[in-house]
Amino acid sequence: MAVIADPKAFLETLFHAAVAAADPARVLAANLPEKPKGRTVVIGAGKGAAQMAQVFERLWDGPISGAVVTRYGYGARCERIEVLEASHPLPDENGLKASRRLLEEVSGLGENDLVVALICGGGSALLPMPAGGLTLEDEIAVNRALLASGAPISAMNAIRKHVSGIKGGRLAAAAWPARVVSLVVSDIPGDDPALVASGPTIPDETTREDALRYIERYRLDLPERILAFIRSDGSAAPTPADKQFRRNEVRLVASAAVSLEAAAEKARAAGVEAVILSDAIEGEAREVGRVHAAIAREVAVRNRPFRKPVVILSGGETTVTIRGKGRGGRNSELLLSLALGIDGAEGISALAADTDGIDGSEDNAGAFADGTSVARLSAAGVDGAAFLDRNDAWSAFDAVGDIFKPGPTGTNVNDFRAILVQ
């Protein structure tokens, strides 16, 4: 029976195993499309788009051109593909310029040309393109309302694409009659590629009526001009049956499911059994944290539903309903809730982090916690429950040195959670 002397270091190795399984250098080679008779143009968007472009350049034996957009500070050096940077999680003017540039890259192509789209999480904010008479400020208002709403990613992207001139397949439609092959790193529970980055090259079936229902369900306070546009015919998005998409192809090159399996194998190699609860857990972060804490306690006390020692893995994308003005992201918030739930328990250690290296708008991927976290927080003058109430998980974990900062990873397969019970 393995004894893990340094739980933090062990959990960190599992995180890096999960990230490595989604590394573009590992996953792109087997997913390259056939070379076209004409040009090859590369476009892309997301927090790992620059790293994907860098690897694609190295692998592609032939002339290419194009441009991708990533978050500020997430760039990578490319020789033939231009790397643009813009704001995330709220759009900015540079994102608008990047959207225009990608549309320019795919304009005027012929049926013998190929567009390779490198798509990963974060692309929604990085590709603003307000439709109709809407403005960038309107699109920022939509994103700000969505981020504070607690709505699931499927609802967010259904709304985003109906105020956009580039999302929901519109970028691929602009490339027609060229063939578009989308290489997608999924950060979406359930791995629907049309939801990654709001599907700039992949249409889906959601309608403006769906968008309006989500706005009502999650009580989004949007200006009337935005609502009026969504109700109008101008917001109608392309559908998968449209002729512009008949020759196109979508390849899912990395996902949370594969990454969690890699982490599980890493744990087993260290002599610790691993179980995967799910790669598609959604819900309010603090509630999901509470449930994970209850499962960990049950294992620690009663050796069920899993026998210890064991590491419990899960992924997906939780949400946070903003109640206060604190600092933190969904993984930090989930972990603070979990820490409160395992207070005083022996032998439980946990890590919750975003695989792109950034949790929310802070500079950390997530945080560590164990059965002593609440006591240590209290000794540092931090009331864990009060900090959770005001969405200030980052400040809580920073006070006790439990912030996890791996830096940008170059990929994004969403949330990663690992709970070690010894």
C-alpha positions as CSV (number, residue, x, y, z in Angstrom):
1,M,0.0,0.0,0.0
2,A,1.6,3.3,-1.2
3,V,2.0,6.1,1.3
4,I,2.2,9.6,-0.3
5,A,4.5,11.6,1.9
6,D,4.0,14.9,-0.1
7,P,0.3,15.1,-1.2
8,K,0.8,18.5,-2.8
9,A,3.6,17.3,-5.0
10,F,1.7,14.1,-5.9
11,L,-1.5,16.0,-6.9
12,E,0.6,18.4,-9.0
13,T,2.1,15.5,-10.9
14,L,-1.4,14.3,-11.7
15,F,-2.3,17.8,-13.0
16,H,0.7,17.9,-15.3
17,A,0.0,14.4,-16.6
18,A,-3.5,15.6,-17.5
19,V,-2.1,18.6,-19.3
20,A,0.6,16.6,-21.1
21,A,-2.1,14.3,-22.5
22,A,-3.7,17.4,-24.2
23,D,-0.3,18.9,-25.4
24,P,-0.6,19.9,-29.1
25,A,2.8,18.3,-29.7
26,R,1.3,15.0,-28.7
27,V,-2.2,15.2,-30.3
28,L,-1.9,17.1,-33.6
29,A,0.3,14.8,-35.6
30,A,-2.3,12.1,-35.9
31,N,-5.0,14.6,-36.9
32,L,-3.4,16.4,-39.8
33,P,-5.7,16.7,-42.9
34,E,-4.7,15.8,-46.4
35,K,-2.9,18.5,-48.3
36,P,-5.1,20.4,-50.8
37,K,-4.4,21.2,-54.4
38,G,-4.6,24.9,-53.6
39,R,-3.6,27.0,-50.6
40,T,-3.5,26.1,-46.9
41,V,-4.7,28.9,-44.6
42,V,-4.5,28.4,-40.8
43,I,-6.8,30.3,-38.4
44,G,-7.4,29.8,-34.7
45,A,-8.6,31.1,-31.4
46,G,-8.3,30.2,-27.8
47,K,-5.8,30.2,-24.9
48,G,-3.8,27.4,-26.5
49,A,-4.1,28.6,-30.1
50,A,-0.6,29.9,-30.4
51,Q,0.9,26.7,-29.2
52,M,-1.3,24.7,-31.6
53,A,-0.1,27.0,-34.4
54,Q,3.5,26.6,-33.4
55,V,3.2,22.7,-33.5
56,F,1.2,22.8,-36.7
57,E,3.9,24.8,-38.5
58,R,6.5,22.2,-37.4
59,L,4.4,19.3,-38.6
60,W,3.0,20.7,-41.9
61,D,5.2,19.9,-44.9
62,G,4.1,22.6,-47.3
63,P,3.4,26.3,-47.6
64,I,1.0,27.9,-45.1
65,S,-0.2,31.3,-44.0
66,G,-2.7,32.6,-41.6
67,A,-3.3,34.1,-38.1
68,V,-4.5,33.0,-34.7
69,V,-5.6,34.9,-31.6
70,T,-4.8,34.1,-28.0
71,R,-5.0,35.7,-24.6
72,Y,-2.4,38.4,-23.6
73,G,0.7,36.6,-22.4
74,Y,-0.2,33.3,-24.0
75,G,1.7,33.8,-27.3
76,A,4.2,31.5,-28.9
77,R,6.7,32.1,-31.6
78,C,5.6,31.2,-35.1
79,E,7.4,31.7,-38.4
80,R,4.5,31.7,-40.9
81,I,1.4,32.1,-38.9
82,E,0.8,35.4,-37.2
83,V,0.0,35.3,-33.5
84,L,-2.4,38.0,-32.3
85,E,-3.2,38.7,-28.6
86,A,-6.4,40.1,-27.1
87,S,-8.3,40.3,-23.8
88,H,-9.9,37.5,-21.9
89,P,-12.4,36.9,-20.2
90,L,-13.9,40.2,-21.4
91,P,-13.4,41.3,-25.1
92,D,-11.5,44.3,-26.2
93,E,-10.6,46.3,-29.3
94,N,-7.6,44.1,-30.1
95,G,-10.0,41.1,-30.1
96,L,-12.2,42.9,-32.6
97,K,-9.2,43.6,-34.8
98,A,-8.2,39.9,-34.6
99,S,-11.7,38.8,-35.6
100,R,-11.5,41.1,-38.7
101,R,-8.1,39.7,-39.5
102,L,-9.3,36.1,-39.4
103,L,-12.2,36.9,-41.6
104,E,-9.8,38.6,-44.1
105,E,-7.6,35.5,-44.0
106,V,-10.4,33.2,-45.2
107,S,-12.0,35.6,-47.8
108,G,-11.6,35.0,-51.5
109,L,-10.6,31.3,-51.2
110,G,-11.5,28.7,-53.8
111,E,-12.8,25.1,-53.6
112,N,-9.3,23.7,-53.9
113,D,-8.1,25.6,-50.9
114,L,-8.0,24.3,-47.3
115,V,-8.6,26.2,-44.1
116,V,-7.3,24.6,-40.9
117,A,-9.0,26.0,-37.8
118,L,-7.2,25.5,-34.5
119,I,-9.9,26.0,-31.9
120,C,-9.7,25.7,-28.1
121,G,-11.3,27.2,-25.0
122,G,-11.2,30.9,-24.5
123,G,-12.0,31.7,-28.1
124,S,-15.4,33.2,-27.3
125,A,-14.0,36.3,-25.6
126,L,-11.0,36.5,-28.0
127,L,-13.3,36.8,-31.1
128,P,-15.7,39.7,-30.6
129,M,-17.6,40.7,-33.7
130,P,-20.8,42.5,-32.8
131,A,-23.5,41.8,-35.4
132,G,-25.9,44.3,-37.0
133,G,-25.9,47.6,-35.3
134,L,-24.5,46.3,-32.0
135,T,-21.2,47.6,-30.6
136,L,-18.1,46.2,-28.9
137,E,-19.5,47.6,-25.7
138,D,-22.7,45.7,-26.2
139,E,-20.7,42.4,-26.7
140,I,-18.7,43.2,-23.5
141,A,-22.0,43.8,-21.6
142,V,-23.3,40.4,-22.8
143,N,-20.1,38.6,-21.7
144,R,-20.0,40.4,-18.3
145,A,-23.6,39.5,-17.6
146,L,-23.0,35.8,-18.6
147,L,-19.9,35.5,-16.4
148,A,-21.8,36.7,-13.4
149,S,-25.0,34.6,-14.1
150,G,-24.0,31.1,-13.2
151,A,-25.3,29.9,-16.6
152,P,-23.8,26.7,-18.0
153,I,-21.4,27.0,-21.0
154,S,-24.1,25.6,-23.4
155,A,-26.4,28.5,-22.5
156,M,-23.6,31.1,-22.6
157,N,-22.5,30.1,-26.1
158,A,-26.1,29.9,-27.5
159,I,-26.5,33.6,-26.4
160,R,-23.0,34.7,-27.6
161,K,-23.4,33.3,-31.1
162,H,-26.7,35.3,-31.6
163,V,-25.0,38.6,-31.1
164,S,-21.9,37.8,-33.2
165,G,-20.9,38.1,-36.8
166,I,-18.2,35.4,-36.5
167,K,-19.4,32.7,-34.0
168,G,-21.8,29.9,-34.6
169,G,-20.2,28.7,-37.9
170,R,-20.0,32.2,-39.5
171,L,-16.2,32.1,-39.8
172,A,-16.3,28.8,-41.7
173,A,-19.2,30.1,-43.9
174,A,-17.0,33.1,-44.8
175,A,-14.3,30.7,-46.1
176,W,-16.7,28.9,-48.5
177,P,-16.2,27.3,-51.0
178,A,-12.9,26.3,-49.4
179,R,-12.9,23.2,-47.2
180,V,-12.6,23.8,-43.5
181,V,-11.0,21.2,-41.1
182,S,-11.4,22.2,-37.5
183,L,-9.0,20.7,-35.0
184,V,-10.6,21.1,-31.6
185,V,-9.3,20.9,-28.0
186,S,-12.5,20.5,-26.0
187,D,-13.1,22.3,-22.8
188,I,-16.8,21.6,-22.9
189,P,-18.6,19.1,-20.7
190,G,-19.8,16.4,-23.1
191,D,-17.3,17.5,-25.8
192,D,-19.7,19.1,-28.2
193,P,-17.2,20.8,-30.6
194,A,-19.7,23.4,-31.7
195,L,-19.7,24.8,-28.2
196,V,-15.9,25.3,-27.9
197,A,-15.1,29.0,-28.4
198,S,-18.8,29.4,-29.4
199,G,-18.1,27.4,-32.6
200,P,-16.6,30.0,-35.0
201,T,-16.2,27.2,-37.6
202,I,-18.8,24.8,-36.4
203,P,-22.6,25.6,-36.5
204,D,-25.1,24.0,-34.2
205,E,-28.9,23.8,-34.0
206,T,-29.6,26.4,-31.2
207,T,-31.9,29.2,-32.3
208,R,-32.5,32.7,-31.2
209,E,-35.6,31.4,-29.4
210,D,-33.3,29.2,-27.3
211,A,-31.1,32.2,-26.6
212,L,-34.0,34.3,-25.4
213,R,-35.2,31.4,-23.1
214,Y,-31.7,31.2,-21.6
215,I,-31.7,35.0,-21.0
216,E,-35.0,34.7,-19.2
217,R,-34.0,31.6,-17.2
218,Y,-30.8,33.0,-15.9
219,R,-32.2,36.5,-15.5
220,L,-29.7,38.3,-17.6
221,D,-30.1,42.1,-17.4
222,L,-29.3,43.1,-20.9
223,P,-30.0,46.4,-22.7
224,E,-33.2,46.4,-24.8
225,R,-31.3,47.0,-28.0
226,I,-29.4,43.7,-27.5
227,L,-32.7,41.9,-26.8
228,A,-34.3,43.5,-29.8
229,F,-31.5,42.3,-32.1
230,I,-31.7,38.7,-30.8
231,R,-35.4,38.8,-31.6
232,S,-34.7,40.0,-35.1
233,D,-34.1,37.9,-38.3
234,G,-30.6,39.4,-38.4
235,S,-29.5,37.2,-35.4
236,A,-30.4,33.9,-37.1
237,A,-27.3,31.7,-37.2
238,P,-26.2,29.2,-39.8
239,T,-27.3,25.6,-39.4
240,P,-25.3,22.4,-39.9
241,A,-27.4,21.6,-43.0
242,D,-26.3,24.7,-44.9
243,K,-24.3,24.0,-48.0
244,Q,-21.3,25.9,-46.8
245,F,-20.5,23.2,-44.3
246,R,-21.0,20.0,-46.4
247,R,-17.3,19.4,-47.2
248,N,-16.1,20.5,-43.8
249,E,-14.7,18.2,-41.1
250,V,-14.3,18.4,-37.3
251,R,-11.7,16.4,-35.4
252,L,-11.7,16.4,-31.6
253,V,-7.9,16.1,-30.8
254,A,-8.0,16.4,-27.0
255,S,-10.6,16.3,-24.2
256,A,-11.0,16.1,-20.5
257,A,-11.8,12.4,-20.7
258,V,-8.4,11.5,-22.2
259,S,-6.6,13.8,-19.7
260,L,-8.3,12.3,-16.7
261,E,-7.4,8.8,-17.9
262,A,-3.8,10.0,-18.1
263,A,-3.9,11.3,-14.6
264,A,-5.4,8.1,-13.4
265,E,-2.6,6.0,-15.0
266,K,0.0,8.3,-13.3
267,A,-1.6,7.7,-9.9
268,R,-1.7,4.0,-10.4
269,A,2.0,4.0,-11.4
270,A,2.7,5.6,-8.0
271,G,0.7,2.8,-6.3
272,V,-2.5,4.6,-5.6
273,E,-5.8,3.5,-7.1
274,A,-7.7,6.1,-9.1
275,V,-11.3,6.5,-9.9
276,I,-12.9,9.0,-12.3
277,L,-16.3,10.4,-11.1
278,S,-17.1,12.2,-14.4
279,D,-15.4,14.4,-17.0
280,A,-18.6,16.5,-17.5
281,I,-19.6,17.8,-14.0
282,E,-21.4,21.1,-14.1
283,G,-23.2,23.2,-11.5
284,E,-22.6,25.9,-9.0
285,A,-18.9,25.6,-7.9
286,R,-19.6,25.8,-4.2
287,E,-22.3,23.1,-4.4
288,V,-20.0,20.8,-6.4
289,G,-17.3,21.4,-3.9
290,R,-19.6,20.4,-1.0
291,V,-20.6,17.1,-2.8
292,H,-16.9,16.3,-3.5
293,A,-16.2,16.9,0.2
294,A,-19.0,14.5,1.3
295,I,-17.6,11.8,-1.0
296,A,-14.1,12.2,0.3
297,R,-15.3,12.1,4.0
298,E,-17.3,8.9,3.2
299,V,-14.1,7.2,1.8
300,A,-12.0,8.4,4.7
301,V,-14.4,7.3,7.5
302,R,-16.2,4.3,6.0
303,N,-14.0,3.1,3.1
304,R,-16.9,3.5,0.6
305,P,-17.8,3.9,-2.2
306,F,-14.1,3.5,-2.8
307,R,-11.4,1.9,-0.7
308,K,-8.5,4.0,0.4
309,P,-5.8,4.9,-0.5
310,V,-7.5,6.3,-3.6
311,V,-7.4,9.5,-5.7
312,I,-10.8,10.7,-6.9
313,L,-10.7,12.5,-10.2
314,S,-13.3,14.7,-12.0
315,G,-13.5,17.3,-14.7
316,G,-16.1,19.5,-16.4
317,E,-17.0,23.1,-16.0
318,T,-18.7,24.5,-12.9
319,T,-20.1,28.0,-12.7
320,V,-20.1,30.8,-10.1
321,T,-23.0,33.1,-9.4
322,I,-21.3,36.4,-8.4
323,R,-22.5,37.5,-4.9
324,G,-19.6,39.6,-3.7
325,K,-16.6,41.6,-5.0
326,G,-13.8,39.2,-4.0
327,R,-11.1,37.6,-6.1
328,G,-11.0,34.1,-7.5
329,G,-12.3,31.7,-10.1
330,R,-14.6,28.7,-10.2
331,N,-11.9,26.2,-9.2
332,S,-10.7,28.3,-6.2
333,E,-14.3,28.8,-5.1
334,L,-15.1,25.0,-5.4
335,L,-12.0,24.2,-3.4
336,L,-12.8,26.6,-0.6
337,S,-16.2,25.0,-0.3
338,L,-14.6,21.6,-0.3
339,A,-12.1,22.8,2.4
340,L,-15.0,23.8,4.6
341,G,-16.6,20.4,4.1
342,I,-13.5,18.4,5.0
343,D,-12.5,20.6,8.0
344,G,-10.7,18.4,10.6
345,A,-10.7,15.3,8.4
346,E,-7.4,13.3,8.4
347,G,-5.7,12.0,5.3
348,I,-7.6,14.1,2.7
349,S,-5.8,16.4,0.3
350,A,-7.2,18.1,-2.8
351,L,-6.3,20.2,-5.9
352,A,-8.7,22.0,-8.1
353,A,-7.3,23.8,-11.1
354,D,-8.1,24.9,-14.7
355,T,-5.9,23.1,-17.2
356,D,-5.1,26.3,-19.1
357,G,-3.3,27.6,-16.1
358,I,-5.7,30.4,-15.3
359,D,-8.7,30.3,-13.0
360,G,-11.0,33.2,-13.8
361,S,-9.2,36.5,-14.0
362,E,-6.4,35.9,-11.6
363,D,-2.9,34.5,-12.2
364,N,-3.4,31.1,-10.6
365,A,-4.8,27.9,-12.0
366,G,-6.4,27.0,-8.7
367,A,-5.4,26.0,-5.2
368,F,-4.6,23.2,-2.8
369,A,-6.6,22.2,0.4
370,D,-6.6,19.6,3.1
371,G,-8.3,18.8,6.4
372,T,-6.2,21.5,8.1
373,S,-7.0,24.3,5.7
374,V,-9.8,25.9,7.7
375,A,-7.8,25.9,10.9
376,R,-4.8,27.4,9.1
377,L,-7.1,30.0,7.5
378,S,-8.5,30.9,10.9
379,A,-4.9,31.2,12.3
380,A,-4.2,33.7,9.5
381,G,-7.3,35.7,10.4
382,V,-9.4,34.4,7.5
383,D,-13.0,33.3,8.0
384,G,-13.3,30.7,5.2
385,A,-17.1,30.8,5.1
386,A,-17.3,34.6,5.0
387,F,-14.7,34.7,2.2
388,L,-16.7,32.1,0.3
389,D,-19.8,34.1,0.7
390,R,-18.2,37.1,-1.0
391,N,-16.5,35.1,-3.8
392,D,-13.0,35.7,-2.3
393,A,-11.4,32.3,-2.5
394,W,-8.2,33.6,-4.1
395,S,-7.5,35.8,-1.1
396,A,-8.3,33.0,1.3
397,F,-5.9,30.5,-0.2
398,D,-3.2,33.2,-0.8
399,A,-3.2,34.0,2.9
400,V,-2.0,30.5,3.7
401,G,0.2,29.9,0.7
402,D,-2.0,27.3,-1.0
403,I,-2.4,29.1,-4.4
404,F,-1.4,26.9,-7.4
405,K,0.4,28.8,-10.2
406,P,1.8,26.5,-13.0
407,G,1.6,29.4,-15.5
408,P,0.0,29.1,-19.0
409,T,0.0,25.5,-20.2
410,G,-0.7,25.9,-23.9
411,T,-3.8,23.8,-23.8
412,N,-7.3,23.8,-22.2
413,V,-9.4,20.8,-21.4
414,N,-11.3,22.6,-18.6
415,D,-11.4,21.9,-14.9
416,F,-9.2,19.3,-13.2
417,R,-9.9,18.0,-9.7
418,A,-8.0,15.4,-7.7
419,I,-8.8,14.4,-4.2
420,L,-6.3,12.0,-2.4
421,V,-7.7,10.0,0.5
422,Q,-5.0,8.1,2.5
